[in-house]
Amino acid sequence: MSLNTLSLKQAKEGLSKKKFSSIELVNSCLSEIKERKNLNAFITVCVKEALEEAKEADRRIKDEENFPLLGIPISLKDIYLTKGIRTTAASRVLDNYIPQYSATVVKKLKEAGGIIIGKTNCDAWAHGSSGENSDFGPTKNPWDEEYVPGGSSSGSAVSVAANMSLASTGTDTGGSIRLPASFCNVVGLKPTYGRVSRYGIIAMASSLDSIGHFTKNVEDSALMLSVTAGKDPNDATMPDKKVDDYENYLNKGVKDLKIGIPKEYFSEGLDKRIKEKIERSINLLEARGAIAEYISLPHTEYAIACYYIIQPAEVSSNLARYDGIRYGNDRSSFADEAKRRIMFGTYVLSSGYYEAYYKRAMQVRTLIKKDFDDAFKKVDVVITPVSPTPPWKLGEKTSDPLAMYLSDIYTVTANLAGIPGISIPMGLIDNLPAGIQILGPHFSEGRLFQVGKAVEESGL
Ligand code: GLN
């Protein structure tokens, strides 16, 4: 078995038992990155730095040091600031930007012993659902290179699915972790808003941005969150809430657990094969003792419209800082999608339209959140599809922004409500992956791992 195919847990065990070295592990990932260069998963590969850090990690392992990710190669979406390493947000605007500090999450991963193997490709500024909107060229799906891997955290999902890194970080503002996770057959976690620090991560829409990760399985996802979660004084939106012992939830099973199936998520527009797979998955959870019931989340139909007002409004404000004066190239380097969002966002915020669009969207957002609050009085988790369709072909939706936006129909609601969501692989449809989404109340990540593990074990 090649070392790069190991899970985080397996790698950690192998390293501490000295079955192999961190240098060997890093090298096996580096050769996979080279081998599958055509997937275009990375913008920057940190060969020299990663090998140096691996050497140091091997020394520390020899000294019996014990850290959760010591010697393990991890990749980062290229919108995480990394001190001394180019960070582009996949946009030519930041073509040559070298940050002077690292994001809190990057610091935490390094303190845990993790090795940054490279910065992954994504839709520019995290705007997109397919991974094609990158100024560095599209990322391709490792299952079939004619298909999209999902976006915006495309390269991160691909780097884990194609065994180029053992885990990867992403950001999820409207689905950008869960969608590519489902298209690439890996586990993708969007934590509760405020569970993981946003400090040092290039902001897309600040009230929606969630900082999460991709792993090969649920157990690894719990391990990653236990490293990245927790209060950061540099992010004022984080409550001072204790981080759960996530590992404790993994083997709890789902007996008597109440699952809500929102009927609005299973209506017209959902691919029949995805629907069948989810139903089968719910049956398997019922066989393990879970209790499923239909529920209603009545404001779901307004979610995309609401998201595509609030999100561009915040994007237009956040992108205003890239004026070409302090750093970065000038604004003419913005590609079409960013320009579209800046114009749209400025419009909905302008006086005369603010009340009609932005303010109303904020009111609808409150109703969407209330739908979930009401649902979680009755059920423990909600189960839905991640995407209405399986992955589509490269180029299929690039000239139709609306069709692209609609692929987030089942994911944006969690961002609007601030709740956590996880995408778990549920097998293939015509040889391409599909995922199931589990949503829970604020700060219920442990419960998502509990149910996610049961889905994983039920062997879809
Ligand atoms: N696809 C959505 C958008 O383009 C979500 C992006 C994201 O979560 N970063 O807005």
Boltz pocket constraint, residues with backbone or C-beta under 6 A from the ligand:
constraints:
  - pocket:
      binder: B
      contacts: [[A, 125], [A, 126], [A, 127], [A, 128], [A, 129], [A, 151], [A, 152], [A, 171], [A, 172], [A, 173], [A, 174], [A, 175], [A, 176], [A, 177], [A, 204], [A, 311], [A, 404], [A, 408]]
      max_distance: 6.0
